Amino acid sequence: MRELFILVACVLSLAGCSSGNRVVVLEQPTTKQTVECRVNPLASLDSAGQIESCLSAYHRAGYKIIGDSH
């Protein structure tokens, strides 16, 4: 049982690291305002989903990606 817990903990920690450090910088072309989309590890285990949701919201508002750490 203990080995299974350790295995699951390792897999979850590795899965979170893949996009957990990703930062995407967007800019609103008219106003030149910049914003960042990044993962909040306390909000969800779906870090890729967090980034995509953030990007989608800012794209609808006219922001364009100007930098991506991925």
DODREN-69560 format. One line per 3 residues: for each residue x negated, y negated, z negated of C-alpha. Coordinates in steps of 0.02 Angstrom, whole numbers, plus 50000, padded with zeros to 5 digits. Each point is the difference from the previous one (the first is absolute). Last residue first. Example, Ala and Ser with C-alpha at 12.3 -4.5 7.8 and 13.67 -1.06 7.14 Angstrom:
2
49316,50053,49643  50069,50172,49967
***
This chain:
70
49656,48678,51169  49938,49832,49935  50120,49907,50114
49985,49820,50056  50096,49873,50105  50169,50085,50003
50138,49886,50065  50141,49921,49899  50166,49957,50085
50120,50031,49855  50048,50171,50071  49815,50041,50003
49990,49954,49815  50135,50124,49950  49930,50139,50110
49825,49977,49931  50062,50015,49820  50099,50157,50038
49853,50076,50093  49881,49964,49856  50117,50074,49870
50034,50152,50108  49814,50035,50015  49984,49989,49810
50140,50125,49968  49956,50044,49820  50106,49853,49944
50002,49837,49903  49852,50024,49883  49876,50020,50142
50049,49831,50074  49931,50011,50176  49952,49848,50100
50081,49881,50123  49916,49831,49999  50065,49828,50049
49934,49857,50105  50084,49833,50041  49943,49932,50169
50166,49903,50010  50041,50043,50180  49903,50163,50019
50058,50079,49835  49847,50100,49951  49982,50179,49940
49864,50086,49899  50010,50189,49976  49918,50079,49849
49971,50186,49985  49929,50063,49835  50140,50123,49965
50000,50062,50179  49899,50160,49979  49976,49984,49813
50176,50051,49954  49983,50170,50082  49838,50033,49908
50078,49961,49832  50151,50108,50038  49893,50147,50055
49891,49989,49845  50148,49989,49881  50083,50150,50085
49842,50104,49984  49977,49952,49817  50180,50044,49960
49983,50167,50089  49842,50039,49903  50088,49963,49835
50140,50121,50045
***
